[in-house]
């Protein structure tokens, strides 16, 4: 006997989905192929897990709350399709967790705890080749930020990092009343479809990430002031590299497109891909 569920715990970001229509729409939006393994992060009381088990060949669900793990383990004990892992996903080695159970690609479906959603996204972004697609419930503003471009005010670091590796779209939005307890914010389902290779060459990715973070470091500062003293041997080299890339140092970081960040990253690293980029048509050419 496992008794009743414990009350929702705020510290674990527990807002459980209770709206069956939304749950069904998430599974449809995930587009799980028959037999495909699914990673669920934070199964909670199992509402999504039950539907995923029906759609997928295999579901591995990682839950940090041990009381919920006890309930879920009891419920799915006889179901070979579902495995409940008692762990903090942020401490998991995803290669070990997933590849030991089924070969890639895996699909990720999760109603994420909002307090750690950016950290989870970075964890997943670092292991993109493992995944065929990610369908994630996020705070609406965060989902919209990730899907937006340089001409939109929400555009930020996560937009650049996610769009380097994935096609991104917001599938639909979800009202607070669809959860128990209702969160204070609206939510949205974000879909990320990993590209076979990064959209642009960026050279060394940790360097690229540092460059993007510094460029967005202070939205009131010009790119020149954000980057000065870093990334180039001296001011002369920094200015000539920006000139060579056709990027005005007086612009703000948030006006740079992903392609411009990639171009600048390669140029600052003296990467030969930078030369090649001048002649290669953008993979984004023609997209709206
Ligand atoms: N999937 C359920 C649903 O849709 O009703 C629950 C979603 S609830 C927003 C987030 C879930 O993630 C909770 O069950 C919570 O305990 C779990 N969680 C929070 N932090 C976690 C972590 N670091 N690792 C794994 N699970 C976590």
Boltz pocket constraint, residues with backbone or C-beta under 6 A from the ligand:
constraints:
  - pocket:
      binder: B
      contacts: [[A, 11], [A, 12], [A, 13], [A, 14], [A, 15], [A, 16], [A, 17], [A, 18], [A, 41], [A, 42], [A, 43], [A, 44], [A, 45], [A, 46], [A, 47], [A, 48], [A, 62], [A, 63], [A, 64], [A, 65], [A, 68], [A, 87], [A, 88], [A, 89], [A, 90], [A, 110], [A, 111], [A, 112], [A, 113], [A, 114], [A, 116]]
      max_distance: 6.0
